[in-house]
Amino acid sequence: MRNFQRWAGSLKLRNKLLISYLLVCLFPLLFTTFIVYRFSVKNLEEESMELAVLYSSQIVTNIDRFIEEYDGITKSILVDNDTLSLISERKNPSIIEQVNDQLQMRRLLMRIAILRPDVDNIMLLSATGKVYQYSPVGASVNREALLQEQWLEELMESDRVLTITGAHTKSYYDSQQDGIAVTIGRQLYDASGKKAGVLLIDMNPFELVEMNDTFKSTRSNYHIRIYVSSAGVPLYDSDVIDGKTTWAEVINEKTGTEFEEGENIVIRDSTYDGTLDVWAVIPRKQLMGKATNITIVSAAAIGFSLFLILVTAFLLSKRITRPLTQLQKKMVQMGEGDYSGLDGYHSSDEIGTLVEHYNRMAEKIKGLINDVYLAQIKQKDAKLMALRTQINPHMLYNTLESIRMKALVKGDVETASMIKILAKMFRASLGKEDEGHTIREELAYVENYILLQNIRFQDQFDFVYEVDPELMDMKIIPMVFQPIVENCIEHGNRGNYQKLHIHLYCRKESAESIQVIFQDDGCGMEPSRMEQINRQLQVEIMDSISSGEDMDSIGLRNIAERIFLRYGKEYYLKILSSTEKGTIIEMRIPLQRI
């Protein structure tokens, strides 16, 4: 009860009004529909049961007539004494006698095939193992494969004169081996009563049951399944014709006789000799569908009255709930950043007063947010400028000291060269953020920096980069490559005049981002130290400019902050690995064209 009250309290006002009107008419509608439904189901089940009995009886009659016809056709071979003598044992026949026997037997089998156009193949198997065969469709039988068939062995051992085998594959054919056939077998006896052989007639299982168009239409409308079996082995299944199953499933799983009585109306009958079982199955689910259709039609008339009530209730409630619904949408939009007011509703009632106060509140919030937003933009620009001024002197002091020492030790030519390189770096580093700085210019700055360091340290550093040509003119914030290269030199230099190699790889990671990898073969750092620096580089919230309390990573920290401030939190700088074989640093920035 408490849950119902909670649910009712969460409904919108319009829905509450509509439900109230609906409940007045819902219970009579449901009661009427239930009575009609139960009555329809009962009548349908009774009619379907009668139909299934008639259907099953007709199928049995057709099969009995089918067996009677084939019994008469196959008897013709018994009155032919020449045939019985041919299949009886003959000692040492000549080649001419064998050829004549084959021709005579082929003519006999052909006469039988002409009488029944539904025959696929006729074979006569003598007691001595000889096989005579004729096929209207040109099929050829493999004698050795035929003699190995289990159904043939069972047929030969049977005492019945005329037998219909279960459905089986044509694996003993030289072609069409994936086909399905049923075989009608007749035992042949000589004048002394001794078994002389067996006549085998192969045919399509679907020819076993003849149906006219009316029969087929009735079966389709009521979804009647016809299943014929012999000693549990299937001979015919209408579900195979309809494509609901395959012969392989019917033969291998033998699910045909496991019909659920609760889910189906099942009628079982047998042929006059009791050798074949015929099942007529009607799914109750399909009957329920027909009953549901009847119920829908009955409920449609009642539903029309309900529709009129709903329309009236809707029009009455719309006048009351429309301004409240619009006000609710506006409040949702306010949560998403839209602070526009609600226009078009003017009234002196309680709802009108509520709308008026909402509009005043939206205007006031909009003004406050604009003021705060402008202040944040100014703070962000100031922070970017502070970061840049923090980075630039970090390198210049060491360079100027190198120039001073070189000027004391060497001549003016080298000093002039260093000053020229330094001037180029000044022009690049003092550029503005929004002037369209490119990766090409950033690489040139790094090359000048490496050139200065090699003058200082006697060519101890080697810098190589691999950049996709299409990325050379992509936009990038200035002074992000050089501090990383400087970090590689300061923390990766092994000393003892061992050359430090630094590689830069720049590639397009996706349609929207660029990946830059810095890799050196320096001495690396401790795992704890790498983890500490990576934590410092996770600048998801910028509260203040980093001070110099950790001078070892200030360059990387500043770059990470600048990337975050300029591009957002999905772009970053981090150390991927650092071992005694070197360090790998990854930078991810957006792909921006000039």
C-alpha atoms as one frame of an Amber mdcrd trajectory, in Angstrom:
protein
   0.000   0.000   0.000   2.851   2.345   0.835   4.487   1.635  -2.517   1.230
   2.421  -4.287   0.946   5.729  -2.476   4.548   6.554  -3.401   3.851   5.692
  -7.024   0.624   7.714  -7.105   2.446  10.672  -5.569   5.096  10.575  -8.326
   2.520  10.859 -11.131   2.047  14.081 -12.991  -1.112  16.032 -12.376  -2.440
  15.448 -15.879  -1.879  11.683 -15.532  -3.701  11.639 -12.224  -6.726  13.294
 -13.796  -6.673  10.974 -16.783  -6.316   7.845 -14.629  -9.240   8.898 -12.489
 -11.532   9.076 -15.529 -10.067   5.878 -16.939 -10.694   3.753 -13.847 -14.402
   4.504 -14.007 -14.642   2.674 -17.351 -11.730   0.235 -17.092 -13.292  -2.411
 -14.836 -16.461  -2.932 -16.957 -14.283  -3.144 -20.052 -11.982  -5.772 -18.544
 -14.876  -7.857 -17.246 -16.634  -7.877 -20.623 -13.413  -8.709 -22.446 -12.678
 -11.603 -20.076 -16.116 -13.176 -20.600 -15.843 -12.864 -24.379 -12.301 -14.254
 -24.329 -13.156 -17.352 -22.244 -16.237 -18.124 -24.331 -14.265 -17.755 -27.572
 -11.449 -20.007 -26.371 -13.848 -22.740 -25.292 -15.691 -22.722 -28.620 -12.448
 -22.663 -30.591 -11.044 -25.631 -28.689 -14.195 -27.670 -29.294 -14.289 -26.785
 -32.982 -10.552 -27.420 -33.342 -10.895 -30.831 -31.676 -13.629 -31.820 -34.123
 -11.579 -30.472 -37.020  -8.485 -32.370 -35.893 -10.467 -35.645 -35.664 -11.885
 -35.153 -39.167  -8.500 -34.124 -40.485  -6.761 -37.120 -38.912  -9.431 -39.525
 -40.230  -9.035 -38.144 -43.745  -5.261 -38.518 -43.579  -5.617 -42.133 -42.402
  -8.041 -42.815 -45.245  -5.599 -41.340 -47.765  -2.714 -43.412 -46.392  -4.823
 -46.604 -46.409  -5.757 -45.937 -50.032  -2.076 -45.258 -50.793  -1.016 -48.577
 -49.238  -3.796 -50.420 -51.060  -2.738 -49.003 -54.412   0.904 -49.949 -53.910
  -0.121 -53.374 -52.662  -1.989 -53.967 -55.908   0.849 -52.604 -58.058   3.543
 -54.704 -56.418   1.418 -57.863 -56.620   1.774 -57.802 -60.372   5.303 -59.048
 -60.051   4.110 -62.170 -58.237   2.027 -63.376 -61.180   5.023 -63.181 -63.458
   6.696 -66.621 -63.185   9.586 -65.495 -65.339  10.390 -62.849 -62.763  10.489
 -65.318 -59.908  12.735 -67.613 -61.918  15.094 -64.751 -62.706  15.606 -63.835
 -59.062  15.838 -67.508 -57.995  19.221 -69.055 -57.775  20.650 -69.967 -61.215
  23.947 -71.784 -61.457  26.660 -70.463 -63.799  24.541 -68.269 -66.115  26.206
 -67.193 -69.327  26.933 -63.550 -70.122  24.099 -63.461 -72.640  21.701 -64.899
 -70.037  22.804 -62.274 -67.523  22.261 -59.456 -70.055  18.829 -60.806 -71.009
  17.910 -61.126 -67.330  18.866 -57.485 -66.714  16.836 -56.280 -69.728  13.780
 -58.330 -68.785  13.906 -57.181 -65.168  14.394 -53.541 -66.219  11.251 -53.737
 -68.438   9.275 -55.159 -65.529  10.399 -52.461 -63.122   9.728 -49.806 -65.745
   6.104 -50.962 -66.071   5.646 -50.538 -62.321   7.221 -47.059 -62.394   4.900
 -45.951 -65.177   1.890 -46.747 -63.005   3.108 -44.415 -60.209   4.825 -41.167
 -61.367   5.745 -40.356 -57.739   8.328 -43.196 -57.687  11.963 -42.070 -57.445
  13.624 -45.474 -57.751  12.631 -49.187 -57.954  14.979 -51.965 -56.899  14.600
 -55.730 -56.777  17.012 -57.441 -54.396  17.237 -61.234 -54.806  17.934 -63.636
 -51.987  21.357 -64.297 -53.549  22.302 -60.588 -53.263  21.701 -59.481 -56.869
  20.294 -55.992 -57.347  18.089 -54.978 -60.297  17.260 -51.284 -60.494  15.337
 -48.733 -62.529  14.961 -45.012 -61.793  12.699 -42.608 -63.720  14.920 -39.720
 -62.551  18.194 -41.395 -63.539  19.368 -42.264 -60.021  22.010 -44.954 -59.572
  22.303 -47.193 -56.484  25.518 -48.414 -54.843  24.878 -52.093 -54.051  27.433
 -52.371 -51.248  26.132 -49.219 -49.537  22.534 -50.434 -49.902  23.243 -53.766
 -48.203  24.726 -51.923 -45.198  21.556 -49.860 -44.521  19.964 -50.713 -41.146
  16.421 -50.134 -42.405  16.991 -52.745 -45.166  18.201 -55.270 -42.621  15.079
 -54.715 -40.514  12.846 -54.970 -43.598  14.468 -58.271 -44.696  13.946 -59.750
 -41.241  10.289 -58.621 -41.070   7.518 -61.206 -41.486   5.167 -58.639 -43.052
   4.568 -58.948 -46.787   4.239 -55.187 -47.378   6.207 -52.736 -45.234   6.758
 -48.972 -45.311  10.059 -47.952 -43.747  10.728 -44.749 -41.857  12.271 -41.753
 -43.576  15.985 -42.205 -44.268  18.754 -40.553 -46.241  19.719 -41.622 -49.758
  23.268 -42.403 -48.659  23.310 -45.510 -50.873  22.765 -43.395 -54.020  25.759
 -42.406 -56.117  24.246 -38.891 -56.234  21.520 -37.018 -54.302  22.943 -38.547
 -51.108  21.593 -35.716 -48.983  18.018 -36.430 -50.096  15.315 -38.099 -47.971
  13.170 -41.083 -48.986  10.748 -43.637 -47.596  10.857 -47.163 -48.988   7.930
 -49.487 -49.687   9.130 -53.073 -49.471   7.328 -56.246 -50.613   8.615 -59.713
 -49.773   8.730 -62.101 -52.785   8.288 -65.888 -52.408   8.722 -68.688 -54.952
   6.279 -71.516 -55.575   7.703 -73.512 -52.691   7.118 -70.651 -50.248  10.791
 -69.881 -49.953  11.798 -66.177 -49.771  13.075 -65.283 -53.241  13.821 -61.588
 -52.693  12.350 -58.204 -51.934  10.945 -55.404 -54.097  11.981 -51.910 -52.917
  10.303 -48.692 -54.078  11.846 -45.350 -53.021   9.701 -42.234 -53.007   9.567
 -38.734 -51.506   8.008 -38.758 -47.996   5.738 -35.887 -48.972   4.012 -38.107
 -51.566   2.732 -40.310 -48.718  -0.064 -37.874 -47.825  -2.127 -36.349 -50.623
  -3.829 -33.039 -49.879  -6.010 -30.875 -52.054  -5.918 -27.063 -51.879  -8.805
 -26.915 -49.382  -7.021 -29.358 -47.120  -3.796 -27.345 -47.294  -5.614 -24.064
 -46.618  -7.345 -25.520 -43.540  -4.070 -26.886 -42.181  -2.391 -23.508 -42.673
  -5.219 -21.539 -41.021  -5.270 -23.702 -37.907  -1.505 -24.425 -37.911  -2.203
 -28.172 -37.868   0.897 -30.346 -37.779   0.611 -33.783 -39.434   3.102 -36.384
 -38.248   3.211 -39.979 -39.495   5.494 -42.610 -37.963   6.132 -46.346 -38.026
   7.297 -47.893 -34.732   8.441 -44.446 -33.614  10.396 -43.719 -36.833   9.043
 -40.674 -38.749   7.707 -41.063 -42.292   6.080 -37.668 -42.786   6.133 -34.310
 -40.998   4.279 -31.232 -42.284   6.613 -28.937 -40.272   9.375 -29.882 -42.718
   7.185 -28.683 -45.614   6.531 -25.388 -43.801  10.259 -24.906 -43.110   9.819
 -24.958 -39.309  12.251 -27.866 -38.965  14.464 -30.125 -41.106  14.444 -33.833
 -41.833  17.787 -34.155 -40.063  16.248 -32.826 -36.832  13.124 -34.966 -37.205
  15.068 -38.174 -37.945  17.946 -37.741 -35.486  16.095 -36.255 -32.510  12.824
 -38.146 -33.069  10.870 -35.383 -31.324   7.695 -35.938 -33.290   5.939 -38.176
 -30.763   6.763 -36.034 -27.721   3.822 -33.665 -28.058   2.881 -31.739 -24.916
  -0.792 -32.339 -24.241  -1.094 -29.131 -22.224   0.333 -26.966 -25.006  -1.365
 -28.737 -27.928  -4.594 -30.407 -28.982  -3.371 -33.881 -30.005  -5.353 -36.472
 -31.985  -3.745 -39.865 -32.621  -5.013 -42.427 -35.137  -3.663 -45.512 -36.918
  -4.003 -47.105 -40.334  -6.259 -50.150 -40.745  -3.362 -52.612 -40.344  -1.971
 -50.755 -37.319   1.515 -50.318 -38.774   1.432 -46.514 -39.147   0.535 -43.912
 -36.530  -0.948 -40.574 -37.600  -0.783 -37.525 -35.338  -2.771 -34.308 -35.846
  -1.484 -31.547 -33.549  -2.950 -28.036 -33.142  -0.956 -25.602 -30.922  -3.111
 -23.989 -28.271  -1.007 -20.837 -28.622  -2.377 -20.324 -32.124  -5.923 -20.804
 -30.854  -5.268 -18.222 -28.178  -4.214 -15.847 -30.931  -7.517 -16.334 -32.729
  -9.405 -15.854 -29.484  -7.424 -12.708 -28.824  -8.428 -11.348 -32.225 -12.057
 -11.931 -31.364 -11.568 -10.210 -28.022  -9.866  -7.233 -29.672 -12.770  -6.756
 -32.031 -15.219  -6.907 -29.134 -13.145  -4.539 -27.040 -12.781  -2.077 -29.912
 -16.423  -1.068 -29.679 -16.131  -0.585 -25.934 -12.828   1.202 -26.387 -14.435
   3.797 -28.619 -16.538   4.951 -25.696 -13.451   5.011 -23.540 -11.713   7.104
 -26.169 -14.410   9.739 -25.987 -14.028   9.892 -22.222 -10.246  10.234 -22.520
 -10.548  13.053 -25.055 -12.910  14.938 -22.788 -10.635  14.372 -19.777  -7.605
  15.468 -21.749  -9.166  18.732 -22.870 -10.285  19.561 -19.360  -6.938  18.738
 -17.747  -4.865  20.453 -20.432  -6.108  23.870 -19.394  -4.933  23.235 -15.854
  -1.694  21.333 -16.377  -0.246  22.989 -19.497   1.392  25.984 -17.778   2.724
  23.715 -15.022   4.258  21.357 -17.614   5.925  24.258 -19.433   7.277  25.567
 -16.155   8.678  22.121 -15.322  10.478  21.920 -18.706  11.948  25.367 -18.161
  13.322  24.305 -14.795  14.928  21.215 -16.398  16.474  23.448 -19.072  17.778
  25.744 -16.343  19.674  22.775 -14.893  21.271  22.305 -18.335  22.313  25.953
 -18.660  19.312  27.597 -20.372  18.113  30.502 -18.211  15.395  31.876 -20.495
  12.052  32.830 -18.976   8.567  31.465 -19.623   6.632  33.713 -21.993   3.066
  33.613 -23.272   1.237  32.931 -20.019  -0.440  35.784 -18.182  -2.859  35.124
 -15.361  -3.638  36.468 -11.917  -4.178  33.060 -10.334  -1.655  31.042  -8.275
   0.002  29.541 -11.380   0.461  32.988 -12.927   2.150  34.245  -9.746   4.458
  31.207  -9.779   5.463  31.851 -13.422   6.181  35.517 -12.681   8.486  34.693
  -9.771  10.266  32.047 -11.868  11.039  34.561 -14.621  12.541  36.973 -12.060
  14.675  34.214 -10.579  15.950  33.104 -14.031  17.045  36.655 -14.897  18.876
  37.068 -11.603  20.703  33.713 -11.908  21.650  34.487 -15.501  23.256  37.776
 -14.468  25.192  36.170 -11.599  26.537  33.373 -13.821  27.692  35.804 -16.500
  29.652  37.790 -13.926  31.335  34.681 -12.507  32.115  33.309 -15.993  33.862
  36.512 -17.115  35.912  36.528 -13.924  37.020  32.930 -14.542  38.106  33.726
 -18.101  40.273  36.580 -16.869  41.781  34.342 -14.201  42.538  31.649 -16.758
  44.304  34.089 -19.124  46.357  35.441 -16.247  47.355  31.928 -15.242  48.484
  31.067 -18.770  50.663  34.156 -18.893  52.152  33.301 -15.506  52.995  29.770
 -16.645  54.758  31.029 -19.762  56.815  33.585 -17.872  57.658  30.837 -15.372
  58.991  28.528 -18.090  61.009  30.970 -20.219  63.647  32.120 -17.663  64.147
  28.535 -16.483  66.290  27.807 -19.549  67.710  31.266 -20.246  69.747  31.483
 -17.038  71.786  28.373 -17.783  72.301  29.432 -21.410  73.581  32.879 -20.502
  75.959  31.317 -17.996  77.285  29.018 -20.736  77.852  31.968 -23.048  79.731
  33.737 -20.303  81.985  30.763 -19.606  82.653  30.178 -23.309  83.510  33.813
 -23.810  86.113  33.509 -21.060  87.702  30.338 -22.354  87.387  30.629 -26.165
  87.335  33.209 -28.931  84.596  35.511 -30.160  83.485  33.355 -33.172  81.892
  30.625 -31.091  80.370  33.141 -28.727  78.787  34.987 -31.642  77.375  31.694
 -32.916  75.773  30.927 -29.589  74.288  34.403 -29.362  72.800  34.002 -32.849
  71.147  30.723 -31.885  69.917  32.214 -28.638  68.334  35.108 -30.521  66.280
  32.665 -32.579  65.066  31.014 -29.425  64.131  34.375 -27.913  61.902  35.173
 -30.870  60.117  31.820 -30.623  59.702  31.740 -26.849  58.407  35.303 -26.568
  55.697  34.802 -29.202  52.024  35.032 -28.251  49.825  31.996 -27.575  47.274
  32.770 -30.297  49.575  33.674 -33.189  49.287  30.264 -34.855  52.400  28.531
 -33.533  53.048  25.241 -35.422  54.776  21.923 -34.734  57.359  22.863 -37.354
  58.306  25.989 -35.379  58.349  24.024 -32.128  60.793  21.475 -33.625  63.013
  24.287 -34.894  63.141  25.695 -31.376  64.176  22.298 -29.962  66.895  21.887
 -32.615  68.360  25.293 -31.677  68.257  24.290 -28.026  70.106  20.998 -28.733
  72.644  22.919 -30.798  73.400  25.187 -27.823  73.675  22.244 -25.450  76.067
  20.404 -27.775  78.298  23.503 -27.826  78.279  23.493 -24.044  78.817  19.749
 -23.587  80.893  18.881 -26.667  78.274  17.078 -28.796  76.951  14.736 -26.121
  73.317  14.883 -27.325  71.663  13.520 -30.439  68.100  14.634 -31.280  66.077
  12.914 -34.041  62.373  13.343 -34.817  59.869  11.437 -36.963  56.769  13.484
 -37.764  54.054  12.837 -40.338  54.465  15.554 -43.002  50.778  16.505 -42.740
  51.254  17.322 -39.041  54.160  19.768 -39.453  51.823  22.748 -39.894  49.329
  21.779 -37.191  48.729  24.341 -34.385  50.280  23.816 -30.968  50.860  25.991
 -27.925  54.470  27.283 -27.837  57.254  26.020 -25.584  56.009  22.472 -24.867
  58.639  20.324 -26.664  61.798  22.036 -25.387  61.128  21.654 -21.611  60.556
  17.918 -22.115  63.808  17.568 -24.078  65.543  19.578 -21.380  64.121  17.195
 -18.778  65.514  14.243 -20.756  68.974  15.833 -20.777  69.019  16.760 -17.084
  67.652  13.460 -15.767  68.877  11.042 -18.430  72.482  12.165 -18.994  74.800
   9.340 -17.931  77.942  11.516 -17.955  81.409  10.181 -18.749  81.017  11.537
 -22.280  78.334   8.941 -23.112  76.154  10.285 -25.874  72.450  10.684 -25.040
  70.018   9.907 -27.874  66.603  11.547 -27.851  63.873  10.524 -30.301  60.606
  12.352 -30.917  57.699  10.554 -32.653  54.635  12.515 -33.715  51.650  10.825
 -35.346  47.918  11.301 -35.782  46.216   9.158 -33.142  42.683   9.722 -34.439
  40.703  12.202 -36.492  40.738  14.590 -33.533  44.009  14.063 -31.646  47.807
  13.859 -32.047  50.169  11.640 -30.046  53.744  12.845 -29.351  56.271  10.399
 -27.848  59.637  11.471 -26.348  62.098   8.590 -25.857  65.695   8.680 -24.609
  68.294   6.068 -23.681  69.315   7.768 -20.459  69.701   6.376 -16.970  65.967
   6.635 -16.162  64.486   7.071 -12.692  63.194   5.023  -9.782  59.627   3.629
 -10.058  58.548   5.561  -6.977  59.904   8.767  -8.475  58.093   8.163 -11.778
  54.830   7.493  -9.925  55.269  10.697  -7.898  55.807  12.804 -11.030  52.821
  11.245 -12.792  50.615  12.151  -9.828  51.843  15.739 -10.103  50.979  15.744
 -13.815  47.314  14.858 -13.134  46.121  18.460 -13.122  42.384  17.957 -13.369
  41.599  20.986 -11.184  43.704  24.156 -11.391  43.477  26.050  -8.126  46.811
  27.814  -8.162  50.008  28.165 -10.163  52.592  25.566  -9.142  55.375  26.997
  -7.070  58.954  25.825  -7.063  58.702  23.375  -4.181  59.648  20.513  -6.558
  62.161  21.932  -8.994  62.934  18.548 -10.589  59.541  18.316 -12.306  58.485
  21.962 -12.624  58.944  21.940 -16.427  56.731  18.899 -16.944  54.183  20.214
 -14.433  53.907  23.545 -16.231  53.405  21.840 -19.583  50.682  19.609 -18.152
  48.890  22.633 -16.698  49.096  24.551 -19.964  47.718  21.594 -21.935  44.850
  21.226 -19.481  43.989  24.922 -19.472  44.186  25.242 -23.241  42.648  21.963
 -24.446  40.729  20.356 -21.556  41.039  17.285 -19.338  41.003  14.692 -22.152
  44.491  15.868 -23.248  47.491  15.212 -21.047  51.204  14.680 -20.454  52.487
  11.593 -18.604  55.514   9.307 -18.223  54.817   5.899 -19.742  57.951   4.124
 -18.489  61.384   4.834 -17.028  64.061   2.165 -16.579  67.818   1.977 -16.684
  67.493   1.728 -20.471  65.709   5.062 -20.825  62.505   7.037 -20.339  59.360
   7.352 -22.498  57.032  10.373 -22.145  53.673  10.696 -23.932  51.847  13.912
 -24.845  48.319  13.999 -26.277  47.026  17.196 -27.918  44.129  17.998 -30.266
  44.583  18.121 -34.027  44.150  21.787 -35.024  44.901  23.323 -38.384  46.112
  26.856 -38.968
